[in-house]
Amino acid sequence: MYIVNLMHIHQQLSQALLDIGLTEAEVKVYIELHRKPSQTIWELVTRTGLSKSATYRAFDRLRHLKMVANDSGGIHALSLKSLVAELSGRERKLKKSVSKLKAIAPYLRTAKEPIEVFETLYTPDQISDAYLFMSEADYDMSLDFGDFENFVPTIGGVQTSFQYRRNRIKHAGHHAICTTFGPNTSYFCTKEAAKRFKNKIDVSNLEFKNKFIVFSNASDYVLFNHFEDLENPYSVLIKSKPIADAQRAQFDIISQKIGKD
């Protein structure tokens, strides 16, 4: 029964290793060494049925991946911990690369339009700095739309939003349409806040979660914030009149609809 189970494990292991990109030769060498260490490469050639050159290439790659070793104990398989760590690191890098592609992709179709500024931001500090930058642009009314409730943790907490408000109140009013509501949003929805800080907050049931857009009635800067993946949030800061005009027009339509409901 044990032999049958071990064979089944080796079959699953073989398929898993092939799925992550190892070659059949590399898998064959690793499985063979997992069954039993080898004293020499020649012995491994005989046991696997591979050519000498294929065996050497497979062994070198496996050694690079820290899956095998050749020491005083002979040639033997190592645990998969190093491989798992390597793959986890690749996965993190891949997710960041995917985020970068997602940040750029929507604006490729608008590349013919004048885009004066295009910056992608990935760290919490960069995202917070861009958000605060938007509070000081030249405008009369700050506009924002989307999931403010879940945007707040991305910028390090509600204190950053308070700083935004302190910057903005020096020169402009504020109108927001929030598609979610909770404790973070409620800080800005009080009658006192509306009067003291020129806040107007509308709450809508539109489906727009994990995204928050910051713009204004006059400046052509727009900050698009995405936090669908909480481990890899990103923002895109753009200066473009056509894009800013589109955001303003969309905001007006939604605002009018809310006013009629």
C-alpha atoms as a printed R data frame, in Angstrom:
    type eleno elety resid chain resno       x      y       z
1   ATOM     1    CA   MET     A     1   0.000  0.000   0.000
2   ATOM     2    CA   TYR     A     2   2.847  2.378   0.801
3   ATOM     3    CA   ILE     A     3   4.454  1.815  -2.634
4   ATOM     4    CA   VAL     A     4   1.195  2.570  -4.413
5   ATOM     5    CA   ASN     A     5   0.741  5.778  -2.412
6   ATOM     6    CA   LEU     A     6   4.327  6.874  -3.090
7   ATOM     7    CA   MET     A     7   3.891  6.250  -6.802
8   ATOM     8    CA   HIS     A     8   0.754  8.371  -6.727
9   ATOM     9    CA   ILE     A     9   2.636 11.162  -4.939
10  ATOM    10    CA   HIS     A    10   5.408 11.012  -7.545
11  ATOM    11    CA   GLN     A    11   2.844 11.248 -10.336
12  ATOM    12    CA   GLN     A    12   1.284 14.316  -8.779
13  ATOM    13    CA   LEU     A    13   4.706 15.822  -8.120
14  ATOM    14    CA   SER     A    14   5.764 15.202 -11.728
15  ATOM    15    CA   GLN     A    15   2.702 16.977 -13.092
16  ATOM    16    CA   ALA     A    16   3.091 19.885 -10.672
17  ATOM    17    CA   LEU     A    17   6.731 20.364 -11.663
18  ATOM    18    CA   LEU     A    18   5.842 20.244 -15.362
19  ATOM    19    CA   ASP     A    19   3.075 22.796 -14.759
20  ATOM    20    CA   ILE     A    20   5.531 25.331 -13.331
21  ATOM    21    CA   GLY     A    21   7.860 25.019 -16.308
22  ATOM    22    CA   LEU     A    22  10.408 22.284 -15.550
23  ATOM    23    CA   THR     A    23  11.324 20.069 -18.492
24  ATOM    24    CA   GLU     A    24  10.533 16.369 -18.627
25  ATOM    25    CA   ALA     A    25  14.245 15.612 -18.206
26  ATOM    26    CA   GLU     A    26  14.493 17.817 -15.110
27  ATOM    27    CA   VAL     A    27  11.413 16.191 -13.615
28  ATOM    28    CA   LYS     A    28  12.706 12.708 -14.369
29  ATOM    29    CA   VAL     A    29  16.073 13.434 -12.734
30  ATOM    30    CA   TYR     A    30  14.487 14.977  -9.636
31  ATOM    31    CA   ILE     A    31  11.994 12.125  -9.174
32  ATOM    32    CA   GLU     A    32  14.732  9.539  -9.628
33  ATOM    33    CA   LEU     A    33  16.924 11.208  -7.037
34  ATOM    34    CA   HIS     A    34  13.934 11.486  -4.738
35  ATOM    35    CA   ARG     A    35  13.545  7.735  -4.963
36  ATOM    36    CA   LYS     A    36  17.230  7.059  -4.315
37  ATOM    37    CA   PRO     A    37  20.447  9.136  -4.264
38  ATOM    38    CA   SER     A    38  23.026  8.491  -6.972
39  ATOM    39    CA   GLN     A    39  26.752  8.192  -6.568
40  ATOM    40    CA   THR     A    40  27.633  9.578 -10.010
41  ATOM    41    CA   ILE     A    41  26.054 11.301 -12.992
42  ATOM    42    CA   TRP     A    42  26.780  8.142 -15.017
43  ATOM    43    CA   GLU     A    43  24.640  6.134 -12.635
44  ATOM    44    CA   LEU     A    44  21.898  8.719 -13.043
45  ATOM    45    CA   VAL     A    45  22.180  8.487 -16.841
46  ATOM    46    CA   THR     A    46  21.644  4.745 -16.648
47  ATOM    47    CA   ARG     A    47  18.740  4.960 -14.240
48  ATOM    48    CA   THR     A    48  16.841  7.697 -16.100
49  ATOM    49    CA   GLY     A    49  17.571  6.529 -19.633
50  ATOM    50    CA   LEU     A    50  18.451 10.096 -20.595
51  ATOM    51    CA   SER     A    51  21.520 11.067 -22.617
52  ATOM    52    CA   LYS     A    52  24.596 12.272 -20.781
53  ATOM    53    CA   SER     A    53  24.185 15.855 -22.024
54  ATOM    54    CA   ALA     A    54  20.466 15.945 -21.115
55  ATOM    55    CA   THR     A    55  21.218 14.596 -17.643
56  ATOM    56    CA   TYR     A    56  23.948 17.166 -17.035
57  ATOM    57    CA   ARG     A    57  21.717 20.026 -18.233
58  ATOM    58    CA   ALA     A    58  18.848 18.830 -16.065
59  ATOM    59    CA   PHE     A    59  21.085 18.437 -13.027
60  ATOM    60    CA   ASP     A    60  22.627 21.914 -13.474
61  ATOM    61    CA   ARG     A    61  19.180 23.539 -13.659
62  ATOM    62    CA   LEU     A    62  17.943 21.617 -10.617
63  ATOM    63    CA   ARG     A    63  21.057 22.596  -8.689
64  ATOM    64    CA   HIS     A    64  20.469 26.239  -9.655
65  ATOM    65    CA   LEU     A    65  16.934 25.917  -8.265
66  ATOM    66    CA   LYS     A    66  18.395 24.353  -5.093
67  ATOM    67    CA   MET     A    67  16.393 21.178  -5.662
68  ATOM    68    CA   VAL     A    68  19.428 18.839  -5.761
69  ATOM    69    CA   ALA     A    69  22.945 18.744  -4.334
70  ATOM    70    CA   ASN     A    70  26.202 16.907  -5.006
71  ATOM    71    CA   ASP     A    71  28.228 16.527  -1.819
72  ATOM    72    CA   SER     A    72  29.855 13.898   0.352
73  ATOM    73    CA   GLY     A    73  26.516 12.102   0.502
74  ATOM    74    CA   GLY     A    74  26.468 11.765  -3.272
75  ATOM    75    CA   ILE     A    75  23.939 13.255  -5.658
76  ATOM    76    CA   HIS     A    76  20.605 13.613  -3.881
77  ATOM    77    CA   ALA     A    77  17.305 15.482  -3.935
78  ATOM    78    CA   LEU     A    78  16.682 18.365  -1.579
79  ATOM    79    CA   SER     A    79  13.347 19.480  -0.145
80  ATOM    80    CA   LEU     A    80  11.036 21.666  -2.192
81  ATOM    81    CA   LYS     A    81  11.242 24.567   0.278
82  ATOM    82    CA   SER     A    82  13.717 26.513  -1.865
83  ATOM    83    CA   LEU     A    83  11.614 25.983  -4.974
84  ATOM    84    CA   VAL     A    84   8.466 27.111  -3.176
85  ATOM    85    CA   ALA     A    85  10.273 30.236  -1.938
86  ATOM    86    CA   GLU     A    86  11.525 30.951  -5.460
87  ATOM    87    CA   LEU     A    87   8.046 30.547  -6.918
88  ATOM    88    CA   SER     A    88   6.514 32.731  -4.214
89  ATOM    89    CA   GLY     A    89   9.001 35.470  -5.064
90  ATOM    90    CA   ARG     A    90   8.181 35.140  -8.763
91  ATOM    91    CA   GLU     A    91   4.478 35.289  -7.966
92  ATOM    92    CA   ARG     A    92   4.911 38.538  -6.042
93  ATOM    93    CA   LYS     A    93   6.931 40.042  -8.897
94  ATOM    94    CA   LEU     A    94   4.376 38.809 -11.421
95  ATOM    95    CA   LYS     A    95   1.497 40.362  -9.478
96  ATOM    96    CA   LYS     A    96   3.337 43.681  -9.438
97  ATOM    97    CA   SER     A    97   3.967 43.397 -13.174
98  ATOM    98    CA   VAL     A    98   0.289 42.626 -13.743
99  ATOM    99    CA   SER     A    99  -0.632 45.705 -11.709
100 ATOM   100    CA   LYS     A   100   1.665 47.830 -13.875
101 ATOM   101    CA   LEU     A   101   0.091 46.469 -17.059
102 ATOM   102    CA   LYS     A   102  -3.401 47.074 -15.660
103 ATOM   103    CA   ALA     A   103  -2.408 50.635 -14.801
104 ATOM   104    CA   ILE     A   104  -1.219 51.403 -18.317
105 ATOM   105    CA   ALA     A   105  -3.658 49.404 -20.464
106 ATOM   106    CA   PRO     A   106  -6.797 51.588 -20.165
107 ATOM   107    CA   TYR     A   107  -4.963 54.669 -21.428
108 ATOM   108    CA   LEU     A   108  -3.356 53.147 -24.512
109 ATOM   109    CA   ARG     A   109  -6.494 53.811 -26.523
110 ATOM   110    CA   THR     A   110  -6.322 57.509 -25.542
111 ATOM   111    CA   ALA     A   111  -2.663 57.842 -26.488
112 ATOM   112    CA   LYS     A   112  -3.579 60.057 -29.487
113 ATOM   113    CA   GLU     A   113  -5.014 62.608 -27.089
114 ATOM   114    CA   PRO     A   114  -2.648 65.030 -25.314
115 ATOM   115    CA   ILE     A   115  -1.576 63.503 -22.012
116 ATOM   116    CA   GLU     A   116   0.785 65.943 -20.351
117 ATOM   117    CA   VAL     A   117   1.502 63.838 -17.263
118 ATOM   118    CA   PHE     A   118   1.298 60.078 -16.788
119 ATOM   119    CA   GLU     A   119   2.699 58.574 -13.582
120 ATOM   120    CA   THR     A   120   2.048 55.152 -12.068
121 ATOM   121    CA   LEU     A   121   2.373 54.862  -8.290
122 ATOM   122    CA   TYR     A   122   2.725 51.641  -6.317
123 ATOM   123    CA   THR     A   123   3.931 52.295  -2.790
124 ATOM   124    CA   PRO     A   124   1.651 53.628  -0.011
125 ATOM   125    CA   ASP     A   125   3.843 56.727   0.322
126 ATOM   126    CA   GLN     A   126   3.664 57.457  -3.411
127 ATOM   127    CA   ILE     A   127  -0.116 57.008  -3.448
128 ATOM   128    CA   SER     A   128  -0.571 59.236  -0.388
129 ATOM   129    CA   ASP     A   129   1.718 61.918  -1.809
130 ATOM   130    CA   ALA     A   130  -0.226 61.948  -5.081
131 ATOM   131    CA   TYR     A   131  -3.505 62.198  -3.176
132 ATOM   132    CA   LEU     A   132  -2.256 65.182  -1.169
133 ATOM   133    CA   PHE     A   133  -0.875 66.737  -4.342
134 ATOM   134    CA   MET     A   134  -4.438 66.719  -5.708
135 ATOM   135    CA   SER     A   135  -5.581 68.832  -2.751
136 ATOM   136    CA   GLU     A   136  -3.346 71.712  -3.806
137 ATOM   137    CA   ALA     A   137  -4.036 71.931  -7.543
138 ATOM   138    CA   ASP     A   138  -5.664 75.055  -8.934
139 ATOM   139    CA   TYR     A   139  -9.458 74.653  -8.833
140 ATOM   140    CA   ASP     A   140 -12.603 75.908  -7.085
141 ATOM   141    CA   MET     A   141 -14.310 72.591  -6.362
142 ATOM   142    CA   SER     A   142 -12.670 69.292  -5.467
143 ATOM   143    CA   LEU     A   143 -14.561 66.331  -6.918
144 ATOM   144    CA   ASP     A   144 -14.174 62.654  -6.139
145 ATOM   145    CA   PHE     A   145 -16.106 59.532  -6.930
146 ATOM   146    CA   GLY     A   146 -16.042 55.911  -5.812
147 ATOM   147    CA   ASP     A   147 -15.190 53.679  -2.902
148 ATOM   148    CA   PHE     A   148 -13.790 56.205  -0.420
149 ATOM   149    CA   GLU     A   149 -14.447 53.875   2.531
150 ATOM   150    CA   ASN     A   150 -11.943 51.290   1.311
151 ATOM   151    CA   PHE     A   151  -9.578 53.855  -0.186
152 ATOM   152    CA   VAL     A   152  -8.743 55.285   3.243
153 ATOM   153    CA   PRO     A   153  -6.628 52.271   4.396
154 ATOM   154    CA   THR     A   154  -4.644 52.487   1.163
155 ATOM   155    CA   ILE     A   155  -3.446 55.987   2.069
156 ATOM   156    CA   GLY     A   156  -2.578 55.028   5.628
157 ATOM   157    CA   GLY     A   157  -5.766 56.010   7.418
158 ATOM   158    CA   VAL     A   158  -8.238 58.820   7.767
159 ATOM   159    CA   GLN     A   159  -5.609 61.295   9.003
160 ATOM   160    CA   THR     A   160  -4.316 61.615   5.428
161 ATOM   161    CA   SER     A   161  -7.836 62.552   4.327
162 ATOM   162    CA   PHE     A   162  -7.979 65.154   7.085
163 ATOM   163    CA   GLN     A   163  -4.714 66.605   5.726
164 ATOM   164    CA   TYR     A   164  -6.259 66.651   2.248
165 ATOM   165    CA   ARG     A   165  -9.200 68.580   3.666
166 ATOM   166    CA   ARG     A   166  -6.953 71.079   5.481
167 ATOM   167    CA   ASN     A   167  -5.063 71.730   2.243
168 ATOM   168    CA   ARG     A   168  -8.167 71.964   0.109
169 ATOM   169    CA   ILE     A   169 -10.250 74.227   2.379
170 ATOM   170    CA   LYS     A   170  -7.770 77.058   1.827
171 ATOM   171    CA   HIS     A   171  -8.996 77.559  -1.723
172 ATOM   172    CA   ALA     A   172 -11.867 75.256  -2.704
173 ATOM   173    CA   GLY     A   173 -15.092 73.487  -1.833
174 ATOM   174    CA   HIS     A   174 -15.746 69.796  -2.102
175 ATOM   175    CA   HIS     A   175 -18.316 67.443  -3.613
176 ATOM   176    CA   ALA     A   176 -18.017 63.668  -3.376
177 ATOM   177    CA   ILE     A   177 -20.147 60.779  -4.577
178 ATOM   178    CA   CYS     A   178 -19.335 57.740  -2.466
179 ATOM   179    CA   THR     A   179 -20.338 54.266  -3.582
180 ATOM   180    CA   THR     A   180 -19.703 52.699  -0.162
181 ATOM   181    CA   PHE     A   181 -20.314 53.928   3.364
182 ATOM   182    CA   GLY     A   182 -18.764 53.198   6.736
183 ATOM   183    CA   PRO     A   183 -16.879 54.790   9.632
184 ATOM   184    CA   ASN     A   184 -14.225 56.417   7.422
185 ATOM   185    CA   THR     A   185 -16.794 58.062   5.188
186 ATOM   186    CA   SER     A   186 -19.026 59.104   8.099
187 ATOM   187    CA   TYR     A   187 -16.333 61.472   9.439
188 ATOM   188    CA   PHE     A   188 -16.961 63.719   6.451
189 ATOM   189    CA   CYS     A   189 -20.775 63.424   6.266
190 ATOM   190    CA   THR     A   190 -21.763 65.381   9.361
191 ATOM   191    CA   LYS     A   191 -23.660 68.662   9.158
192 ATOM   192    CA   GLU     A   192 -20.792 70.349  10.965
193 ATOM   193    CA   ALA     A   193 -18.295 69.109   8.365
194 ATOM   194    CA   ALA     A   194 -20.587 70.204   5.537
195 ATOM   195    CA   LYS     A   195 -20.712 73.729   6.926
196 ATOM   196    CA   ARG     A   196 -17.202 74.147   8.253
197 ATOM   197    CA   PHE     A   197 -15.299 72.444   5.431
198 ATOM   198    CA   LYS     A   198 -17.650 73.097   2.492
199 ATOM   199    CA   ASN     A   199 -18.310 69.375   2.135
200 ATOM   200    CA   LYS     A   200 -21.110 67.890   0.096
201 ATOM   201    CA   ILE     A   201 -21.220 64.094   0.301
202 ATOM   202    CA   ASP     A   202 -23.673 62.024  -1.709
203 ATOM   203    CA   VAL     A   203 -23.878 58.295  -1.129
204 ATOM   204    CA   SER     A   204 -24.907 56.190  -4.112
205 ATOM   205    CA   ASN     A   205 -25.547 52.473  -4.511
206 ATOM   206    CA   LEU     A   206 -23.683 52.392  -7.822
207 ATOM   207    CA   GLU     A   207 -21.422 49.355  -8.187
208 ATOM   208    CA   PHE     A   208 -17.948 50.893  -8.069
209 ATOM   209    CA   LYS     A   209 -16.022 49.095  -5.342
210 ATOM   210    CA   ASN     A   210 -12.255 49.176  -4.814
211 ATOM   211    CA   LYS     A   211 -11.759 52.222  -7.055
212 ATOM   212    CA   PHE     A   212 -11.626 55.900  -6.176
213 ATOM   213    CA   ILE     A   213 -11.141 58.817  -8.570
214 ATOM   214    CA   VAL     A   214  -9.999 62.291  -7.486
215 ATOM   215    CA   PHE     A   215 -10.317 65.292  -9.809
216 ATOM   216    CA   SER     A   216 -11.801 68.817  -9.815
217 ATOM   217    CA   ASN     A   217 -13.940 71.302 -11.693
218 ATOM   218    CA   ALA     A   218 -10.987 73.134 -13.265
219 ATOM   219    CA   SER     A   219  -7.631 71.348 -12.975
220 ATOM   220    CA   ASP     A   220  -6.855 68.769 -15.644
221 ATOM   221    CA   TYR     A   221  -5.158 66.449 -13.155
222 ATOM   222    CA   VAL     A   222  -6.994 63.185 -12.415
223 ATOM   223    CA   LEU     A   223  -5.886 60.578  -9.877
224 ATOM   224    CA   PHE     A   224  -7.212 57.059 -10.482
225 ATOM   225    CA   ASN     A   225  -6.803 54.776  -7.442
226 ATOM   226    CA   HIS     A   226  -7.175 50.991  -7.696
227 ATOM   227    CA   PHE     A   227  -7.137 48.655  -4.717
228 ATOM   228    CA   GLU     A   228  -8.853 45.475  -5.930
229 ATOM   229    CA   ASP     A   229  -5.714 43.615  -4.797
230 ATOM   230    CA   LEU     A   230  -5.069 44.948  -1.288
231 ATOM   231    CA   GLU     A   231  -1.486 43.666  -1.361
232 ATOM   232    CA   ASN     A   232  -0.725 45.523  -4.589
233 ATOM   233    CA   PRO     A   233  -2.747 48.760  -4.775
234 ATOM   234    CA   TYR     A   234  -1.745 51.262  -7.415
235 ATOM   235    CA   SER     A   235  -2.650 54.740  -8.591
236 ATOM   236    CA   VAL     A   236  -2.328 56.518 -11.905
237 ATOM   237    CA   LEU     A   237  -1.816 60.281 -11.942
238 ATOM   238    CA   ILE     A   238  -2.747 61.896 -15.254
239 ATOM   239    CA   LYS     A   239  -2.890 65.424 -16.564
240 ATOM   240    CA   SER     A   240  -5.091 65.480 -19.649
241 ATOM   241    CA   LYS     A   241  -7.929 67.823 -20.544
242 ATOM   242    CA   PRO     A   242  -9.931 65.208 -22.512
243 ATOM   243    CA   ILE     A   243  -9.715 62.697 -19.667
244 ATOM   244    CA   ALA     A   244 -10.510 65.319 -17.023
245 ATOM   245    CA   ASP     A   245 -13.445 66.595 -19.101
246 ATOM   246    CA   ALA     A   246 -14.791 63.038 -19.392
247 ATOM   247    CA   GLN     A   247 -14.612 62.596 -15.623
248 ATOM   248    CA   ARG     A   248 -16.365 65.914 -15.021
249 ATOM   249    CA   ALA     A   249 -19.124 65.069 -17.500
250 ATOM   250    CA   GLN     A   250 -19.661 61.647 -15.949
251 ATOM   251    CA   PHE     A   251 -19.746 63.173 -12.463
252 ATOM   252    CA   ASP     A   252 -22.392 65.702 -13.554
253 ATOM   253    CA   ILE     A   253 -24.594 62.971 -15.013
254 ATOM   254    CA   ILE     A   254 -24.382 60.840 -11.865
255 ATOM   255    CA   SER     A   255 -24.900 63.874  -9.615
256 ATOM   256    CA   GLN     A   256 -28.028 64.883 -11.547
257 ATOM   257    CA   LYS     A   257 -29.371 61.340 -11.362
258 ATOM   258    CA   ILE     A   258 -28.825 61.245  -7.588
259 ATOM   259    CA   GLY     A   259 -30.639 64.572  -7.292
260 ATOM   260    CA   LYS     A   260 -33.707 63.160  -9.052
261 ATOM   261    CA   ASP     A   261 -33.829 59.950  -6.978
